[in-house]
């Protein structure tokens, strides 16, 4: 199993270094343009809902970080970094970091180093998770001149400054929560009669 995961990772890593993926061979690596249809979010922190958990608490979800070419890397589970295959589905929300073209190599290096670090770690939903992986990248990069980052600060950055990919994704994020809340309210009202 470990060898199978490593082979998958190496294959994705090779596709990324070539600027390609199986479906999107023509992606141009020099652009900062976001392209949701190709799942390319250069220099972005990205977010997607986690089924059941996000339905109950809509501001909690799964986070990843994309390289300068827009390829998403995320700490998807213990000892596993997913590359170009965002866990839990497509990106719903993103925040593009303020990274200059001169910082491109350093930025991508920080992602590779954080990937290597988290490939050696167990995932813990509360303490060592996908948000911690993103914070590690920003710390290695010395983003914002040494500001300290942790799982809460990267969550807040994305929550307060992030944009939804489209109105559809905003609705898809909150619709299950609203349905559950509506069901609870209806049950309370019916029980009171």
Backbone as a ProteinNet text record, in pm:
[ID]
protein_1_A
[PRIMARY]
XXXXXXXXXXXXXXXXXXXXXXXXXXXXXXXXXXXXXXXXXXXXXXXXXXXXXXXXXXXXXXXXXXXXXXXXXXXXXXXXXXXXXXXXXXXXXXXXXXXXXXXXXXXXXXXXXXXXXXXXXXXXXXXXXXXXXXXXXXXXXXXXXXXXXXXXXXXXXXXXXXXXXXXXXXXXXXXXXXXXXXXXXXXXXXXXX
[TERTIARY]
81.7	0	86	189.9	276.3	344.6	390.9	457.5	358.8	233	130.2	104	94.5	72.8	190.9	314.1	432.2	438.2	400.6	399.8	299.1	182.4	80.1	130.2	195.5	248.6	355.9	448.3	556.5	500.6	396.8	334.8	273.5	202.2	142.7	251.5	357.9	469.6	534.8	550.2	607.2	515.9	385	291	299.8	311.1	317.8	445.5	558.7	684.8	685.2	609.2	596.8	487.7	412.3	303.7	181.8	167.2	55.7	-20.2	-138.5	-213.2	-275.2	-331.3	-385.6	-491.1	-576	-685.6	-649.1	-551.5	-527.4	-381.6	-344.7	-205.8	-160.5	-255.6	-217.2	-211.8	-214.9	-213.3	-83.5	-94.9	22.4	69.5	192.5	239.7	270.8	278.9	323.8	212.1	90.8	-20.7	-62.3	-116	-175.3	-327.2	-375.7	-519.5	-576	-686.3	-756.2	-849.1	-848	-930.8	-1000.6	-1118.3	-1189.6	-1226	-1255	-1293.9	-1177.9	-1053.8	-936.5	-882.6	-950.3	-907.6	-765.6	-742.9	-613.3	-631.3	-562.5	-571.8	-431.4	-356.6	-217.4	-205.5	-109.4	-77.3	-197.6	-282.8	-405.1	-409.7	-475.1	-523.9	-664.6	-696.8	-826.6	-902.7	-1034.2	-1120.8	-1236.8	-1276.5	-1394.9	-1465.7	-1597.1	-1668.5	-1632.4	-1642.7	-1629.8	-1771.9	-1820	-1956.8	-1981.5	-2099.9	-2149.1	-2092.1	-1960.7	-1901	-1938.3	-1921	-1955	-2105.7	-2182.3	-2327.3	-2371.5	-2301.4	-2336	-2271	-2148.2	-2074.4	-2018.6	-2093.1	-2060	-1927.5	-1865.6	-1738.1	-1618.3	-1644.1	-1537.8	-1531.8	-1410.1	-1395.2	-1251.6	-1221.2	-1088.2	-1011.8	-882.9	-801.1	-680	-637.5	-515.8	-446.5	-333.1	-259	-211.3	-220.5	-183.5	-48.5	25.5	156.6	142.7	255.1	254.4	183.9	178.5	108.3	-38.5	-80.6	-220.1	-255.4	-156.5	-181.2	-199.5	-311.2	-346.2	-274	-216.2	-154.1	-231.9	-268.8	-338.8	-302.8	-297.5	-271.8	-404.1	-420.7	-550	-571.4	-467.9	-478.2	-340.2	-334.8	-206.3	-107.9	8.8	120.2	87.3	-8.1	-50.1	-74.6	-4.9	-26.6	-89.5	-205.7	-273.1	-224.1	-189.8	-143.2	-234	-294.1	-381.1	-504.5	-547.7	-667	-722.5	-781.5	-825.6	-926.1	-890.7	-977.7	-1113.7	-1219.1	-1356.8	-1418.8	-1354.2	-1419.7	-1358.7	-1435.1	-1384.7	-1376.1	-1293	-1273.9	-1401.2	-1443.3	-1558.8	-1516	-1404.4	-1360.4	-1209.3	-1157.7	-1012.9	-969.6	-842.3	-780.9	-645	-625.8	-498.2	-398.7	-287.3	-182.6	-107.9	-49.3	27.4	172.2	197.4	329.6	377.6	497.2	552.2	613.9	633.1	696.1	837.5	904.1	1039.6	1041.3	929.3	919	869.6	847.4	786	862.1	992.2	1070.8	1069.8	1081.5	1080.7	944.3	837.2	701.6	681.1	716.8	701.8	790.5	910.6	1000.2	936	872.7	806.5	695.9	622	517.1	579.2	684.8	750.8	803.7	866.3	921.3	810.9	701.3	588.9	527.4	517.4	467.8	555.4	686.6	778.9	764.1	747	728.9	599.7	489.4	360.1	342.2	420.1	415.3	467.5	532.9	588.9	501.6	385.5	305.3	166.7	116.8	-20.3	-116.2	-230	-333.9	-419	-453.6	-540.9	-639.4	-766.4	-868.9	-859.6	-821.4	-820.3	-685.9	-574.7	-444.7	-342.9	-346.7	-247.1	-321.3	-365.2	-454.6	-417	-507.6	-482.7	-451.7	-513.8	-486.5	-343.6	-296.1	-158.8	-59	-90.2	-3.9	8.9	-101.9	-98.6	-19.6	-41.5	33	183	219.7	361	422.6	349.1	398.1	423.5	327.7	341.5	455.6	475.4	587.5	720.8	731.7	855.8	885.8	781.8	796	827.7	803.3	817	718.8	598.4	494.1	457.2	437	402.9	509.9	635.6	751.6	755.5	733.2	752.7	633	516.4	396.3	381.2	340.4	324.5	191.8	197.7	77.3	54.7	-73.5	-114.2	-247.6	-303.5	-425.9	-542.6	-547.5	-655.8	-634.4	-510.9	-486	-508.5	-472.2	-498.5	-648	-717.8	-864	-926.4	-880.8	-936.6	-904.5	-782.4	-744.1	-839	-864.5	-952.5	-1097.6	-1140.8	-1278.4	-1305.7	-1213.1	-1236.7	-1202.5	-1109	-1064.4	-1095.5	-1136.8	-1159	-1282.2	-1283.7	-1396	-1449.1	-1579.1	-1637.1	-1609.7	-1588.9	-1562.9	-1678.8	-1801.2	-1920.8	-2033.5	-2142.3	-2261.1	-2309.8	-2299.5	-2340.3	-2267.2	-2136.2	-2058.7	-2090.3	-2127.3	-2170.5	-2300.3	-2392.5	-2520	-2495.5	-2411.1	-2382.3	-2315.3	-2242.7	-2177.3	-2279.8	-2377.4	-2470.3	-2604.4	-2641.1	-2771.4	-2793.7	-2698.6	-2722.3	-2744.1	-2668.3	-2685.7	-2823.8	-2866.2	-2999	-3108.4	-3089.7	-3189.3	-3197.1	-3082	-3080.4	-3143.6	-3107.4	-3165.6	-3316.4	-3359.4	-3503	-3576.9	-3516.4	-3576	-3589.3	-3484.8	-3487.8	-3595.2	-3602.3	-3704.7	-3844.2	-3863.4	-3994.2	-4032.7	-3935.8	-3962.9	-3997.1	-3927	-3954.5	-4094.2	-4127.9	-4259.8	-4371.2	-4347.8	-4448.4	-4462.3	-4352	-4356.4	-4427.7	-4427.1	-4491.3	-4642.3	-4695.5	-4841	-4914.5
-119.4	0	125.7	130.7	249.3	272.2	167.1	182	232.6	185.4	229	378.1	426.5	568.5	649.4	602.6	674.4	681.1	575.5	575.1	676.4	680.3	777.4	919	941.1	1073.7	1112.9	1020.6	1050.5	1081.2	1009.7	1034.5	1174	1211.4	1345.3	1451.5	1423.9	1517.4	1539.5	1434.5	1444.8	1527.5	1500.1	1579.4	1725.3	1753.7	1892.9	1958.6	1890.7	1950.6	1978.9	1901.9	1925.8	2027.1	2067.6	2162.9	2099.8	1968.1	1899.1	1815.5	1776.7	1675.6	1586.8	1478.4	1383.5	1447.6	1532.7	1590.8	1723.9	1794.6	1933.6	1954.2	1900.4	1903.7	2041.5	2131.7	2259.6	2373.7	2346.4	2453.5	2533	2664	2750.6	2789.7	2754.4	2776.9	2921.9	3012.4	3147.6	3242.8	3197	3285.5	3278.3	3390	3391.1	3379.1	3362.5	3354.7	3227.9	3244.7	3133.2	3070.8	2938.4	2867.7	2751	2777.8	2671.8	2551.1	2571.1	2457.3	2358.7	2406.8	2319.1	2287.3	2339	2322.5	2377.4	2498.6	2564.5	2696.5	2705	2820.8	2865.8	2929.2	2966.4	3055.3	3022.8	3101	3114.9	3016	3027.5	2926.7	2969.6	2878.8	2842.5	2715.4	2670.3	2594.6	2589.5	2529.5	2457.3	2346.6	2273	2216.9	2199.5	2142.2	1996.2	1956	1816	1765.9	1668	1619.7	1586.9	1612.5	1596.2	1703.8	1715.7	1813.8	1956.3	1990.5	2124.7	2145.7	2039.5	2052.8	2100.2	2054.2	2092.8	2224.8	2248.3	2370.7	2424.9	2513.6	2550	2624.1	2672.3	2742.1	2649.8	2522.1	2422.2	2340	2319.2	2241.3	2199.1	2157.3	2106.6	2212.8	2228.2	2332.8	2273.5	2341.1	2304.5	2430.6	2413.6	2527.4	2488.8	2583.4	2556	2618.1	2547.9	2594.3	2715	2764.9	2876.9	2838.8	2711	2663.2	2633.2	2645.1	2623.8	2484	2395.5	2256.4	2249.7	2195	2190.7	2076.3	2110.1	2012.4	2019.4	1905	1906.9	1784.2	1808.3	1703	1630.2	1521.2	1454.9	1343.3	1309.5	1204	1169.5	1085.7	1048.4	1001.6	1063.4	1026.3	1039.1	1123.4	1134.9	1279.5	1321.6	1451.3	1424.3	1478.7	1464.3	1576.2	1540.9	1638	1630.1	1744.6	1754.9	1664.9	1638.7	1557.8	1600.5	1718.7	1780.5	1690.9	1651.6	1565.2	1632.8	1558.3	1601.5	1680.4	1687.7	1748.1	1878	1946.9	2067.6	2185.1	2280	2400.3	2483.6	2524.1	2612.5	2755.9	2771.6	2904	2911.4	3031	3047.2	3186.7	3197.1	3326.2	3328.6	3422.8	3430.8	3510.7	3446.3	3507.8	3613.8	3708.3	3815.3	3767.8	3696.8	3639.7	3699.6	3754.9	3813	3703.4	3733.6	3637.3	3603.1	3698.2	3673.8	3571.2	3553.5	3459.4	3321.9	3305.2	3182.5	3056.1	3052.7	2933	2908.1	3013.7	3000.4	2949.7	3000.2	2958.9	2809	2765.9	2624.5	2535.6	2583.9	2508.9	2492.3	2598.2	2591.3	2486.1	2475.9	2374.3	2234.8	2215.4	2083.3	2043.1	2138.8	2108.2	2074.5	2149	2119.3	1983.9	1953.3	1821.7	1710.7	1727.1	1625.9	1610.1	1721.3	1719.7	1647.3	1680.9	1622.8	1480.3	1437.9	1299.1	1205.8	1263.4	1186.7	1196.4	1262.4	1289.5	1226.9	1196.1	1146.9	1265.7	1245.5	1348.6	1342.4	1457.5	1467.8	1579.1	1551.3	1647.9	1779.9	1775.2	1895.5	1966.4	1895	1956.6	1956	1860.3	1849.4	1808.9	1909	1881.1	1960.8	1966.8	2036.2	2183.8	2246.4	2387.3	2404	2308.5	2311.7	2301.3	2219.2	2203.9	2337.8	2406.8	2537.1	2638.3	2639	2730	2702	2574.6	2537.7	2596.8	2592.3	2651.4	2801.1	2871.3	3016.3	3050.5	2968.3	2988.4	2969.2	2864.4	2837.3	2949.1	3006.4	3114.3	3247.9	3255.2	3381.2	3483.9	3434.3	3517.4	3635.1	3748.5	3873.6	3911.1	3894.7	3936.2	3874.9	3746.7	3676	3670	3712.3	3696.9	3548.9	3520.9	3383	3326.4	3205.9	3140.9	3009.5	2978.9	2851.8	2813.7	2701.3	2654.8	2752.9	2825.8	2922	3045.2	3094.3	3216.1	3193.5	3075.2	3051	3031.4	2970.8	2958.9	3098.2	3187.2	3322.5	3399.2	3383.7	3451.7	3412.2	3282.7	3235.4	3276.1	3268.5	3303.9	3452.3	3537.5	3682	3742.7	3683.1	3742.6	3658.7	3534	3443.4	3477.4	3425.8	3445	3308.1	3300.1	3176.9	3170.9	3051.6	3031.8	3087.9	3066.6	3121.1	3121.7	3183.6	3185.8	3043.4	2958.8	2818.2	2751.3	2775	2711	2768.1	2895.2	2952.6	2886	2869	2802.9	2658.2	2586.6	2447	2432.3	2534.1	2530.7	2540.6	2630.4	2658.3	2586.2	2534.6	2469.1	2351.8	2260.2	2150.1	2199.4	2300.2	2355.7	2416	2490.4	2551.8	2445.7	2338.1	2230.2	2162.4	2136.1	2073.5	2166.1	2294.2	2391.7	2403	2405.8	2411.8	2290.4	2173.5	2050.8	2057.7	2104.1	2115.5	2213.8	2329.2	2428.8	2372.3	2301.9	2241.5	2139.2	2057.9	1957.6	2025	2130.9	2205.1	2266.3	2326.2	2387.5	2282.9	2169.2	2061.9	1998.8	1989.5	1930.9	2023.3	2152.8	2249	2256.4	2193.4	2198.3	2095
0	0	0	84.1	90.3	-43.4	-108.4	-238.7	-342.5	-337.1	-429.8	-413.9	-291	-263.9	-314.4	-288	-333	-484.6	-554	-699.8	-750.9	-690.5	-728.9	-706.1	-593	-561.2	-661.5	-692.3	-786	-924.9	-967.2	-1096	-1100.1	-994.3	-987.4	-981.1	-907.2	-894.3	-1031.6	-1109.7	-1244	-1333.3	-1328.4	-1409	-1372.1	-1240.4	-1197.5	-1246.5	-1235.1	-1276.9	-1426.5	-1501.2	-1644	-1674.6	-1571.8	-1592.3	-1654.3	-1639.9	-1703.5	-1603.5	-1641.1	-1568.8	-1675.3	-1633.9	-1730.5	-1820.4	-1765.2	-1842.5	-1908.1	-1853.7	-1895.5	-1936.8	-2049	-2091.5	-2138.4	-2164.5	-2222	-2121.8	-1992.6	-1893.8	-1902.7	-1910.4	-1921	-1780.7	-1743.2	-1607.5	-1572.1	-1670.2	-1641.6	-1599.5	-1590.5	-1560.6	-1413.8	-1363.3	-1229.4	-1239.4	-1361.8	-1384.2	-1322.2	-1253.8	-1190.6	-1293.4	-1302.1	-1398.1	-1327.3	-1268.3	-1194.6	-1280.5	-1409.5	-1493.4	-1510.9	-1500.8	-1506.5	-1367.1	-1264.9	-1125.8	-1105.5	-1156.6	-1144.8	-1070	-955.3	-867.3	-827.7	-921.2	-891.5	-767.8	-683.4	-562.6	-468.2	-462.5	-381.5	-267.2	-160.5	-57.9	-104.3	-104.2	-154.9	-45.8	-59.9	42.7	-24.2	37.2	-6.4	117.1	110.8	225.2	250.1	375.2	413.6	441.2	364.5	387.5	534.7	579.3	716.2	809.7	818.7	909	868	740.8	693.8	694.8	677.5	682.9	821.2	924.1	1060.9	1101.8	1057.3	1089.9	957.5	890	751.7	730.2	831.7	813.3	834.8	859.8	874.2	745.6	692.1	570	549.2	427.7	392.3	314	344.3	286.1	215.6	111.4	40.4	-7.3	-71.5	-126.2	-265.3	-357.9	-496.8	-530.8	-614.3	-658.9	-751	-798.2	-892.7	-1022.8	-1052.9	-1172.5	-1145.6	-1019.9	-985.7	-942	-931.6	-892.2	-740.5	-697.2	-555.2	-484.6	-367.6	-277.4	-146.6	-91.4	36.9	120.3	250.6	348.8	366.6	291.6	280.6	382.6	457.4	556.8	607.4	705.5	764.4	657.2	659	571.8	422.8	389.8	250.2	209.2	105	42.5	-93.4	-113.5	-241.8	-334.1	-456.4	-554.8	-676.5	-711.5	-828.5	-817.9	-696.3	-671.2	-535.4	-530.4	-405.2	-332.9	-211.6	-131.5	-110.5	-110.4	-85	-199.9	-313.7	-430.1	-478.4	-559.7	-624.5	-527	-563.3	-482.8	-481.8	-363	-348.8	-321.7	-250.8	-208.4	-220.8	-249.7	-264.5	-219.4	-188.4	-159.7	-227.9	-319.9	-390.8	-307.3	-277	-196.4	-276.6	-206.8	-269.4	-285.3	-395.6	-424.1	-556	-556.9	-679.6	-766.2	-893.7	-984.5	-938.9	-874.3	-824.3	-710.9	-642.1	-531	-574.6	-703.3	-755	-712.9	-735.4	-702.6	-552.1	-473.8	-328	-279.3	-339.5	-304	-331.8	-452.7	-487.4	-400.4	-366.2	-277.6	-139.7	-87.9	43	42.1	-67.3	-77.5	-78.6	-157.4	-162.5	-25.1	45.8	178.3	277.9	275.1	364.3	329.4	200.4	158.1	215.4	201.3	253.2	404.4	473.3	618.8	657.4	592.7	630.5	578.7	481.6	437.2	546.3	646.6	758.3	884.1	874.6	994.2	988.4	1107.8	1121.2	1117.6	1056	1048	1173.5	1227.5	1343.5	1313.7	1318.4	1279.9	1356.3	1482.5	1565.7	1574.3	1562.1	1592.6	1479.2	1392.6	1285.7	1159.2	1085.5	974.6	849.9	754.8	629.1	650.4	749.3	779.7	830.5	908.9	959.6	845	746.5	628.2	555	532.9	465.3	548.5	679.5	767.7	759.6	750.4	739.4	612.2	501.7	376.5	395.6	455.1	473.1	568.1	669.2	762.7	689.8	610.7	536.2	436.3	381.3	284.2	350.7	482	554.8	497.5	467.8	405.7	496.3	436.3	506.7	608.8	567.9	648.5	787.3	793.6	918.9	1010.4	961.6	1042.9	1077.7	1199.5	1243.6	1192.5	1137.6	1086.3	1158.7	1181.5	1239.4	1175.8	1218.2	1153.3	1169.1	1279.3	1300.1	1213	1204.7	1125.8	976.3	923.9	781.5	757.3	854.3	843	838.9	926.5	931.3	802.8	751.7	627.4	514.7	501.5	395.4	421.6	546.3	580.6	557.9	597.6	589.5	453.7	380.3	254.1	130.6	151.7	39.7	-42.2	-163.5	-256.1	-295.6	-315.2	-367.8	-517.6	-569.4	-711.7	-793.2	-744.8	-809.1	-706	-741	-654.1	-627.8	-728.3	-715.3	-598.5	-586.4	-481	-343.3	-337.6	-209.9	-164.9	-258.2	-226.1	-184.3	-259	-225.9	-89.2	-46.7	84.7	196.7	182.4	292.4	282.7	167.8	150.9	247.1	263.3	358.2	502	544.9	680.3	696.6	594.6	600.3	603	525.5	524.9	661.4	722	855.7	957.8	954.8	1047.9	1027	899.5	869.8	923.8	911.3	963	1115.5	1183.5	1330.8	1375	1308.4	1341.7	1319.8	1209.1	1181.1	1287.6	1329.8	1435.3	1567.3	1600.8	1725.6	1719.5	1607.4	1593.3	1596.2	1531.6	1532.5	1670.1	1743	1877.3	1975.4	1948.2	2036.2	2018.6	1918	1893.4	1972.7
[MASK]
+++++++++++++++++++++++++++++++++++++++++++++++++++++++++++++++++++++++++++++++++++++++++++++++++++++++++++++++++++++++++++++++++++++++++++++++++++++++++++++++++++++++++++++++++++++++++++++++++

